[in-house]
Amino acid sequence: FGASVYAKIELVSVDSMTLMEKSKAGQELAEKARKEREALESFAANTNKELAKLQEEISTKAQVLSKEALQEKMDQFEQRRRRAEREITEKREAASLTMQREHTKFREEQLGVIKKMCEREGWDALLEKSAALFVSNSIDKTSEVLKELDAAHDAKKTVATSSKKNTTVVKREIKVA
């Protein structure tokens, strides 16, 4: 009656931040985010230059313009400034939404790979390393998951590339016919 039954549970951990930073897909996502940021900064800088030029133009003509004409120019400037603010805000929000979608897609792909690995390797539970106070390196499977993520990413790119090549060939055949 006093016998106890113990079930061995295979608990492993991964570091999601490392997966994001070191995986090929994560690095591509970071590069895409950097390019989005640079494009937005460039747009904002060009818009600000345009506004500064308009403001300078108004200032230089202020002495020769009638009161009404000056007011009209200032109103036009203010309308352009508000439109520029809206455009920048819209672009920023669109970029943010795009990056959120991309990050969610990356996370879903990451979780899919992890789930397959858990099933294949017999891991009963997976713990996010940052969610625990302490995780022994002996149960850390980040490097194994990283290899699988990169392999899945490479396979996905290969399929996408071959699909593009097939599409190109079909387009060429249609053009020739």
N, C-alpha and C positions, 0 to 999 in steps of 0.2 A: 504493500500500500504506500510505502514511503518513497518509491522510485519516482524520479522526475524524468520528464522527456524534454529534451532541448532540441530546438530546430536551429540549424546554422543559417544565419542570414548573411548574405554577401552584400555588404555595404561599401559603396565606393563614392568618390567625390570628384568633381570637376570644378575648374576655375573658369567661369564664363567670360570674365574680363580678358583672361589670357587667350581664350578661344577667339574672342572678338578682335583682339590686337594682332594675333599671330596667324590666324587662318587667312587663306587666300581670299575668301569671300569677305571676311571682315576688313582686310586691307583694301580691297576694291571699294567697299562701302565707305571707308574712311577717305579714300581718294576722291570718290564721287562727292562726298560732303564738302571736302576742301574746294573742289572745283565749283560747286554750287555757291559756296561762301565767296569765293573770288569773283565769280560772275556778278553776284549781288553787290559786292563792294565796288566793283568796276561801274556797274550801272548807277549806283548811288553817287559815286565820284563824278561821273560824267554829267549826271543830272545837276549836281551841285555846281559844277563849272558853268553849265548852261544858265543856271539861275544867277550866279555871280555876274556873268556877262550881261544878262538882262538888267540886273540891278545897276551895274556900272553904266550901261547905256542910258538908263533913266537918269542917273545922277549927272552925267555929262550934258544931257539935254534939258535938265531942269530949268536952267536959266532962260532958255529960248522958247520953251513951250508955254502955251497959255495955261492958266490954272485948270481949266477943264481937260485939256489934252494931257497935262501931267497927271491929273487924277485918273484919267482913263488908262494911262500907261501903268500906273501903280495898281489899279484894279486888275489889269491883265496879268501883271507880275504876281499878284496875290493868288489869282486863280491858277496860274501855272505852278506856283509853289504848292498849293493844296493838292493839285492833281499829281504832282511829283511825289508828295508824301503818300498819297493813296497808292500810287503805282509801286513804290518801294515797299509799303506795308503788304500789298497783295503779293508781290514777288517773294517777300520774306515768308509769308504764311504758306504760299504754295510750295516753296522749297522745304519748309519745315514739315509739311504734310507728306511730301514725296519722301523725305528722309525717314519719317516715322513709318511709312509703308514699307520702305526698303529694309529698315531695321526689323520690323515685325516679320517680314518674309525671311530674313536671315535667321531670326530666332526660331521660326517654325521649322526651317530646314535643319537647324542645329538640333532641335528637339527630336525631329524625325530620325536623324542619325543616332542620337543618344538612345532613343527607344529601341531601335534595331540592335544596337550594341548590347543593351541590357538584356534583351531577349536571347541573343546569340551567346553572350558570355555567361549568362546565368546570374547576372547582378540583380539582386532583389530590390535594392533601393539605391538611389543616387542622391547625393547631398551636394548642394551648391556650396563650394568651399567658403565663400564669403559670408554665408548664413550661419556658420558654426563658430563657436569660440575657439575651437582647436580641431584640426584635422591632420591626422598622421599622413606623412608622405607615402606611407606604404599602401594607402587606399586611394591615392590620387591617380586618376586615370586621364588627366587632362591631355597628356602627350598622345595617348592612344586615340582619344576622341579627335584631337587635332588632325592626326594622320587620316582618319576616316572622313572627317569634314573636307579636307583638301582633296582626297580621292573622289568624293562625291561631287565636289565643285568641278574638278577636272573632267569627270565623266559628263557632267551637265554641259560644260563648255564645248566638249567634243561633239556631243549630240547637236547642240545649237549651231556649231560651225558647219557640221556636215549637212544640216538642214538648210542652211543658207546656201551652201554650194549646190545642193540639189535644186533649190529654188532658182538659182542663177542659171543653171543648165536648162531648166524648163523654160525660163524666160528667153534664153538664147534660141532654143528650138522654135518657140513661137514666133520670134522675130524673123528667123530664117524662112520659116514656112510661109 
